[in-house]
Amino acid sequence: MNEILFLIQILIIIGFALGALKLGKGALIAWVAMQALIANLFVLKQITLLGFNVTASDAYVIGSLLGLNFLQEYFGKEEAQKATWVCFFFMAFFVIISQVHLLYRPSLYDSTQEAFVTILTQTPRLLISSLSVFWIVQQFDIRFFGFLKRIFPQIHFSLRSACSLILSQLLDTILFSFAGLYGIAVSMMDIILISFAVKLLVIFCFTPLIRWVRT
């Protein structure tokens, strides 16, 4: 069942990413920021996929970077750079305001406080690691995608985007694994390999669909 939901999730993300592209630059910038926020929130839930224990958020990270690639392809590098700062700004806002929200003393009639504590209480190390790594990966993706666009302008967008996403997600996986999980996880190599394999699966699902739709 999880594998079917995984494919549905990818189709939904691609559909809305293309919808944001149709709506224009502002919608794409909002899309990048929203995907980043959702990824950082949903990363807490672990699922079993193809026999591996993974998080449910990798597709949203890739969806956010796909939005950046759309921005750079159709609106220029400056707009993609602007989107990274907008994304970082709202991610920082979410981190701060979520901790303020937890400080409110719940009423006797409240039944949600424990759920909010479970979802919103993360260690400072994980929050800082997530924010820092995501911003670094966004900057890398913008520069590498721009490089591919200059060197291989004749290659279809989907293939250039796939190449930049693969390297970006390799960097993301390695940096976040060491920054956020080193000393906590039993086997860093297992986490890196499994997480990157899932991300590759997402990218390989994205690429032919994007190529087919854009063609």
C-alpha positions as YAML, in Angstrom:
chain: A
units: angstrom
residues:
- id: 1
  name: MET
  ca: [0.00, 0.00, 0.00]
- id: 2
  name: ASN
  ca: [2.84, 2.41, 0.84]
- id: 3
  name: GLU
  ca: [4.37, 1.91, -2.61]
- id: 4
  name: ILE
  ca: [1.07, 2.84, -4.29]
- id: 5
  name: LEU
  ca: [0.73, 5.93, -2.08]
- id: 6
  name: PHE
  ca: [4.34, 6.81, -2.90]
- id: 7
  name: LEU
  ca: [3.57, 6.87, -6.64]
- id: 8
  name: ILE
  ca: [0.38, 8.88, -6.03]
- id: 9
  name: GLN
  ca: [2.38, 11.34, -3.93]
- id: 10
  name: ILE
  ca: [4.89, 11.83, -6.77]
- id: 11
  name: LEU
  ca: [2.11, 12.38, -9.32]
- id: 12
  name: ILE
  ca: [0.45, 14.96, -7.07]
- id: 13
  name: ILE
  ca: [3.73, 16.83, -6.52]
- id: 14
  name: ILE
  ca: [4.52, 16.89, -10.25]
- id: 15
  name: GLY
  ca: [1.00, 18.02, -11.10]
- id: 16
  name: PHE
  ca: [1.05, 20.90, -8.65]
- id: 17
  name: ALA
  ca: [4.62, 21.86, -9.62]
- id: 18
  name: LEU
  ca: [3.51, 22.20, -13.24]
- id: 19
  name: GLY
  ca: [0.42, 24.08, -12.06]
- id: 20
  name: ALA
  ca: [2.65, 26.52, -10.17]
- id: 21
  name: LEU
  ca: [4.72, 26.97, -13.33]
- id: 22
  name: LYS
  ca: [1.56, 27.82, -15.27]
- id: 23
  name: LEU
  ca: [0.57, 30.37, -12.60]
- id: 24
  name: GLY
  ca: [3.91, 32.13, -12.93]
- id: 25
  name: LYS
  ca: [6.96, 33.25, -11.01]
- id: 26
  name: GLY
  ca: [5.22, 34.17, -7.76]
- id: 27
  name: ALA
  ca: [3.48, 30.81, -7.53]
- id: 28
  name: LEU
  ca: [6.74, 28.95, -8.13]
- id: 29
  name: ILE
  ca: [8.51, 30.90, -5.36]
- id: 30
  name: ALA
  ca: [5.63, 30.11, -3.00]
- id: 31
  name: TRP
  ca: [5.80, 26.46, -4.12]
- id: 32
  name: VAL
  ca: [9.52, 26.19, -3.29]
- id: 33
  name: ALA
  ca: [8.96, 27.60, 0.20]
- id: 34
  name: MET
  ca: [5.88, 25.46, 0.89]
- id: 35
  name: GLN
  ca: [7.62, 22.25, -0.18]
- id: 36
  name: ALA
  ca: [10.56, 23.04, 2.10]
- id: 37
  name: LEU
  ca: [8.25, 23.64, 5.07]
- id: 38
  name: ILE
  ca: [6.28, 20.45, 4.41]
- id: 39
  name: ALA
  ca: [9.49, 18.42, 4.05]
- id: 40
  name: ASN
  ca: [10.81, 19.61, 7.41]
- id: 41
  name: LEU
  ca: [7.48, 18.87, 9.10]
- id: 42
  name: PHE
  ca: [6.82, 15.46, 7.51]
- id: 43
  name: VAL
  ca: [10.40, 14.23, 8.00]
- id: 44
  name: LEU
  ca: [9.35, 13.11, 11.50]
- id: 45
  name: LYS
  ca: [7.14, 10.32, 10.16]
- id: 46
  name: GLN
  ca: [8.92, 7.09, 9.29]
- id: 47
  name: ILE
  ca: [7.45, 4.60, 6.83]
- id: 48
  name: THR
  ca: [8.37, 1.25, 5.32]
- id: 49
  name: LEU
  ca: [9.01, 1.49, 1.59]
- id: 50
  name: LEU
  ca: [10.27, -1.42, -0.51]
- id: 51
  name: GLY
  ca: [11.31, -3.13, 2.71]
- id: 52
  name: PHE
  ca: [13.36, -0.17, 4.01]
- id: 53
  name: ASN
  ca: [12.63, 2.16, 6.91]
- id: 54
  name: VAL
  ca: [12.61, 5.70, 5.45]
- id: 55
  name: THR
  ca: [10.98, 9.07, 6.00]
- id: 56
  name: ALA
  ca: [8.00, 10.31, 4.01]
- id: 57
  name: SER
  ca: [9.51, 13.68, 3.08]
- id: 58
  name: ASP
  ca: [12.17, 13.06, 0.40]
- id: 59
  name: ALA
  ca: [9.71, 13.68, -2.45]
- id: 60
  name: TYR
  ca: [8.93, 17.15, -1.08]
- id: 61
  name: VAL
  ca: [12.61, 18.11, -0.91]
- id: 62
  name: ILE
  ca: [13.00, 17.11, -4.55]
- id: 63
  name: GLY
  ca: [9.76, 18.92, -5.41]
- id: 64
  name: SER
  ca: [11.19, 22.11, -3.92]
- id: 65
  name: LEU
  ca: [14.41, 21.82, -5.93]
- id: 66
  name: LEU
  ca: [12.38, 21.03, -9.05]
- id: 67
  name: GLY
  ca: [10.60, 24.34, -8.48]
- id: 68
  name: LEU
  ca: [13.97, 26.10, -8.31]
- id: 69
  name: ASN
  ca: [14.99, 24.50, -11.60]
- id: 70
  name: PHE
  ca: [11.73, 25.66, -13.20]
- id: 71
  name: LEU
  ca: [12.40, 29.20, -11.96]
- id: 72
  name: GLN
  ca: [15.91, 29.23, -13.37]
- id: 73
  name: GLU
  ca: [14.85, 27.66, -16.67]
- id: 74
  name: TYR
  ca: [11.97, 30.05, -17.40]
- id: 75
  name: PHE
  ca: [12.58, 33.18, -15.26]
- id: 76
  name: GLY
  ca: [16.35, 33.36, -14.74]
- id: 77
  name: LYS
  ca: [18.93, 32.65, -12.07]
- id: 78
  name: GLU
  ca: [18.12, 35.82, -10.10]
- id: 79
  name: GLU
  ca: [14.56, 34.66, -9.43]
- id: 80
  name: ALA
  ca: [15.81, 31.26, -8.32]
- id: 81
  name: GLN
  ca: [18.22, 32.94, -5.91]
- id: 82
  name: LYS
  ca: [15.41, 35.10, -4.58]
- id: 83
  name: ALA
  ca: [13.36, 31.96, -3.99]
- id: 84
  name: THR
  ca: [16.11, 30.41, -1.85]
- id: 85
  name: TRP
  ca: [16.12, 33.46, 0.44]
- id: 86
  name: VAL
  ca: [12.32, 33.52, 0.62]
- id: 87
  name: CYS
  ca: [12.40, 29.82, 1.46]
- id: 88
  name: PHE
  ca: [15.05, 30.25, 4.16]
- id: 89
  name: PHE
  ca: [13.17, 33.24, 5.63]
- id: 90
  name: PHE
  ca: [9.91, 31.33, 6.03]
- id: 91
  name: MET
  ca: [11.64, 28.19, 7.28]
- id: 92
  name: ALA
  ca: [13.32, 30.26, 9.99]
- id: 93
  name: PHE
  ca: [9.95, 31.86, 10.83]
- id: 94
  name: PHE
  ca: [8.35, 28.43, 11.12]
- id: 95
  name: VAL
  ca: [11.08, 27.16, 13.45]
- id: 96
  name: ILE
  ca: [10.78, 30.18, 15.75]
- id: 97
  name: ILE
  ca: [7.00, 30.49, 15.81]
- id: 98
  name: SER
  ca: [6.49, 26.75, 16.36]
- id: 99
  name: GLN
  ca: [8.55, 26.94, 19.54]
- id: 100
  name: VAL
  ca: [6.59, 30.01, 20.68]
- id: 101
  name: HIS
  ca: [3.36, 28.08, 20.06]
- id: 102
  name: LEU
  ca: [4.51, 25.32, 22.39]
- id: 103
  name: LEU
  ca: [5.01, 27.85, 25.21]
- id: 104
  name: TYR
  ca: [1.27, 28.56, 25.41]
- id: 105
  name: ARG
  ca: [-0.30, 26.81, 28.38]
- id: 106
  name: PRO
  ca: [-3.19, 24.68, 27.08]
- id: 107
  name: SER
  ca: [-6.64, 25.01, 28.58]
- id: 108
  name: LEU
  ca: [-8.37, 22.20, 30.46]
- id: 109
  name: TYR
  ca: [-10.42, 21.50, 27.33]
- id: 110
  name: ASP
  ca: [-7.45, 21.17, 24.97]
- id: 111
  name: SER
  ca: [-6.66, 17.74, 23.59]
- id: 112
  name: THR
  ca: [-3.92, 18.63, 21.06]
- id: 113
  name: GLN
  ca: [-0.97, 19.78, 23.19]
- id: 114
  name: GLU
  ca: [0.74, 16.38, 23.32]
- id: 115
  name: ALA
  ca: [0.45, 16.00, 19.56]
- id: 116
  name: PHE
  ca: [1.95, 19.46, 19.00]
- id: 117
  name: VAL
  ca: [4.77, 18.68, 21.42]
- id: 118
  name: THR
  ca: [5.53, 15.43, 19.59]
- id: 119
  name: ILE
  ca: [5.49, 17.06, 16.15]
- id: 120
  name: LEU
  ca: [7.07, 20.44, 16.86]
- id: 121
  name: THR
  ca: [9.64, 19.56, 19.52]
- id: 122
  name: GLN
  ca: [12.86, 18.75, 17.74]
- id: 123
  name: THR
  ca: [16.39, 19.10, 19.01]
- id: 124
  name: PRO
  ca: [18.16, 22.37, 18.09]
- id: 125
  name: ARG
  ca: [20.77, 20.28, 16.32]
- id: 126
  name: LEU
  ca: [18.22, 18.79, 13.90]
- id: 127
  name: LEU
  ca: [16.54, 22.13, 13.25]
- id: 128
  name: ILE
  ca: [19.79, 23.97, 12.58]
- id: 129
  name: SER
  ca: [21.12, 21.08, 10.49]
- id: 130
  name: SER
  ca: [17.95, 20.96, 8.40]
- id: 131
  name: LEU
  ca: [17.88, 24.71, 7.75]
- id: 132
  name: SER
  ca: [21.59, 24.97, 6.98]
- id: 133
  name: VAL
  ca: [21.85, 21.90, 4.77]
- id: 134
  name: PHE
  ca: [18.72, 22.74, 2.79]
- id: 135
  name: TRP
  ca: [20.00, 26.25, 2.04]
- id: 136
  name: ILE
  ca: [23.43, 24.92, 0.99]
- id: 137
  name: VAL
  ca: [21.83, 22.31, -1.28]
- id: 138
  name: GLN
  ca: [19.55, 24.92, -2.86]
- id: 139
  name: GLN
  ca: [22.56, 27.13, -3.64]
- id: 140
  name: PHE
  ca: [24.44, 24.17, -5.12]
- id: 141
  name: ASP
  ca: [21.44, 23.13, -7.23]
- id: 142
  name: ILE
  ca: [21.03, 26.63, -8.68]
- id: 143
  name: ARG
  ca: [24.69, 26.87, -9.66]
- id: 144
  name: PHE
  ca: [25.01, 23.36, -11.04]
- id: 145
  name: PHE
  ca: [21.74, 23.55, -13.00]
- id: 146
  name: GLY
  ca: [22.89, 26.91, -14.42]
- id: 147
  name: PHE
  ca: [26.19, 25.30, -15.43]
- id: 148
  name: LEU
  ca: [24.37, 22.46, -17.22]
- id: 149
  name: LYS
  ca: [22.08, 24.95, -18.95]
- id: 150
  name: ARG
  ca: [25.07, 26.89, -20.31]
- id: 151
  name: ILE
  ca: [27.05, 23.82, -21.38]
- id: 152
  name: PHE
  ca: [24.17, 21.68, -22.68]
- id: 153
  name: PRO
  ca: [21.38, 24.06, -23.76]
- id: 154
  name: GLN
  ca: [20.14, 21.56, -26.34]
- id: 155
  name: ILE
  ca: [19.43, 18.83, -23.77]
- id: 156
  name: HIS
  ca: [15.83, 18.59, -22.56]
- id: 157
  name: PHE
  ca: [15.02, 20.33, -19.27]
- id: 158
  name: SER
  ca: [14.01, 17.06, -17.59]
- id: 159
  name: LEU
  ca: [17.43, 15.47, -18.15]
- id: 160
  name: ARG
  ca: [19.36, 18.54, -16.99]
- id: 161
  name: SER
  ca: [17.11, 18.79, -13.97]
- id: 162
  name: ALA
  ca: [17.58, 15.09, -13.17]
- id: 163
  name: CYS
  ca: [21.38, 15.45, -13.27]
- id: 164
  name: SER
  ca: [21.35, 18.46, -10.95]
- id: 165
  name: LEU
  ca: [18.85, 16.78, -8.60]
- id: 166
  name: ILE
  ca: [20.96, 13.62, -8.33]
- id: 167
  name: LEU
  ca: [24.08, 15.51, -7.28]
- id: 168
  name: SER
  ca: [22.09, 17.88, -5.06]
- id: 169
  name: GLN
  ca: [20.43, 14.98, -3.24]
- id: 170
  name: LEU
  ca: [23.74, 13.15, -2.81]
- id: 171
  name: LEU
  ca: [25.12, 16.30, -1.18]
- id: 172
  name: ASP
  ca: [21.95, 16.73, 0.90]
- id: 173
  name: THR
  ca: [22.02, 13.12, 2.11]
- id: 174
  name: ILE
  ca: [25.68, 13.19, 3.14]
- id: 175
  name: LEU
  ca: [25.57, 16.62, 4.82]
- id: 176
  name: PHE
  ca: [22.34, 16.06, 6.75]
- id: 177
  name: SER
  ca: [23.30, 12.54, 7.81]
- id: 178
  name: PHE
  ca: [26.53, 13.77, 9.40]
- id: 179
  name: ALA
  ca: [25.22, 17.11, 10.67]
- id: 180
  name: GLY
  ca: [21.98, 15.78, 12.14]
- id: 181
  name: LEU
  ca: [22.49, 12.09, 12.82]
- id: 182
  name: TYR
  ca: [26.20, 11.48, 13.47]
- id: 183
  name: GLY
  ca: [26.61, 9.94, 16.91]
- id: 184
  name: ILE
  ca: [22.90, 9.04, 17.03]
- id: 185
  name: ALA
  ca: [22.49, 6.56, 14.20]
- id: 186
  name: VAL
  ca: [24.07, 3.13, 14.44]
- id: 187
  name: SER
  ca: [25.29, 2.93, 10.83]
- id: 188
  name: MET
  ca: [25.85, 6.14, 8.90]
- id: 189
  name: MET
  ca: [26.62, 4.22, 5.71]
- id: 190
  name: ASP
  ca: [23.28, 2.37, 5.81]
- id: 191
  name: ILE
  ca: [21.35, 5.60, 6.36]
- id: 192
  name: ILE
  ca: [23.16, 7.40, 3.53]
- id: 193
  name: LEU
  ca: [22.80, 4.54, 1.04]
- id: 194
  name: ILE
  ca: [19.13, 3.83, 1.77]
- id: 195
  name: SER
  ca: [18.10, 7.49, 1.89]
- id: 196
  name: PHE
  ca: [19.94, 8.27, -1.35]
- id: 197
  name: ALA
  ca: [18.47, 5.19, -3.05]
- id: 198
  name: VAL
  ca: [14.95, 6.37, -2.20]
- id: 199
  name: LYS
  ca: [15.74, 9.85, -3.51]
- id: 200
  name: LEU
  ca: [17.07, 8.34, -6.74]
- id: 201
  name: LEU
  ca: [13.83, 6.41, -7.09]
- id: 202
  name: VAL
  ca: [11.86, 9.64, -6.70]
- id: 203
  name: ILE
  ca: [14.03, 11.43, -9.28]
- id: 204
  name: PHE
  ca: [13.74, 8.58, -11.77]
- id: 205
  name: CYS
  ca: [9.96, 8.68, -11.36]
- id: 206
  name: PHE
  ca: [9.91, 12.46, -11.82]
- id: 207
  name: THR
  ca: [12.11, 12.61, -14.93]
- id: 208
  name: PRO
  ca: [10.08, 10.70, -17.56]
- id: 209
  name: LEU
  ca: [6.82, 12.24, -16.34]
- id: 210
  name: ILE
  ca: [8.22, 15.78, -16.54]
- id: 211
  name: ARG
  ca: [9.67, 15.06, -19.98]
- id: 212
  name: TRP
  ca: [6.36, 13.62, -21.20]
- id: 213
  name: VAL
  ca: [4.27, 16.51, -19.85]
- id: 214
  name: ARG
  ca: [6.62, 19.26, -21.05]
- id: 215
  name: THR
  ca: [6.90, 17.63, -24.50]
...
